[in-house]
Amino acid sequence: MEALSAKNVKLYTDTLCPICKLLEKFLLDKGVRYEKINIDEDPQGKEAFLKLGYDNLPVLDIDGITILGFNPDAIENALKKKGLNQR
C-alpha cells in the first residue's frame, strides 16, 4: 500500500463553505494528506474544479474518484479502493 499523498487527494473548497471545513477536519483526523484548492483564490484550481463537472462544494478527488459533499463512507471506500493507507 502506498502512503497517502497530497498528489493523490485534492479538496476543492472556497472561503465560506462550512461543510468544506467539516470535511477538512475529517481528513486531518484520518491522517489523510491532501492538496487544498480554494477556488475563490486559485483561478487554475477553479478551472480544474469546473472541468470535473460540479457546481457545488466541497468536492474531493481521491486519485480520480470524485466525491461531492461530505460522505465519510464514500471517502473511506475510495481510499481503500485506491490502496491508500489510513490511520
C-alpha positions in Angstrom: 0.0 0.0 0.0 1.3 3.4 -0.8 1.2 6.3 1.7 -1.3 9.0 1.4 0.0 11.9 -0.5 -1.3 15.3 -1.4 -0.7 14.5 -5.1 -3.4 11.8 -4.8 -6.0 13.7 -2.9 -7.4 17.1 -3.7 -10.0 19.0 -1.8 -11.9 21.7 -3.7 -13.2 24.3 -1.4 -14.0 28.0 -1.0 -13.6 30.6 1.7 -17.0 30.4 3.3 -18.1 26.7 2.9 -18.9 25.2 6.3 -19.2 21.7 5.0 -15.7 22.1 3.5 -14.3 22.8 6.9 -16.0 19.7 8.3 -14.6 17.6 5.5 -11.1 19.1 6.1 -11.3 18.2 9.8 -12.3 14.6 8.9 -9.3 14.3 6.5 -6.9 15.6 9.1 -8.4 13.3 11.8 -7.9 10.4 9.4 -4.3 11.4 8.7 -5.0 12.0 5.0 -2.6 14.4 3.4 -4.3 16.4 0.7 -3.9 19.5 -1.5 -6.5 22.1 -0.6 -7.6 24.1 -3.6 -9.6 27.3 -2.7 -11.5 28.1 -5.9 -12.1 31.7 -4.7 -8.3 32.3 -4.6 -6.9 30.0 -7.3 -8.1 30.6 -10.9 -6.5 27.5 -12.2 -8.0 25.5 -9.3 -11.4 26.9 -10.2 -10.9 25.9 -13.8 -9.9 22.3 -12.7 -13.0 22.2 -10.4 -15.3 23.2 -13.2 -13.8 20.6 -15.6 -14.9 18.0 -13.0 -18.5 18.9 -13.9 -19.6 20.0 -10.4 -21.1 23.3 -9.3 -21.3 22.7 -5.6 -18.7 22.3 -2.9 -16.9 20.5 -1.4 -15.5 18.1 -4.0 -12.9 15.6 -3.0 -10.8 14.0 -5.7 -9.1 10.8 -4.5 -6.8 9.8 -7.3 -9.6 10.2 -9.9 -12.5 9.2 -7.8 -14.6 12.3 -7.1 -17.0 12.7 -4.2 -19.4 15.6 -3.8 -20.2 16.8 -0.3 -19.2 15.2 3.0 -19.7 11.5 2.7 -17.4 9.6 5.1 -18.4 6.2 3.8 -17.7 7.1 0.2 -14.4 8.7 1.3 -13.2 5.6 3.2 -14.3 3.3 0.3 -12.4 5.4 -2.2 -9.3 5.4 -0.1 -9.5 1.6 0.3 -10.1 1.2 -3.4 -7.0 3.2 -4.3 -5.0 1.3 -1.7 -4.1 4.4 0.2 -3.2 3.9 3.9 -5.4 5.4 6.6 -4.9 5.8 10.3 
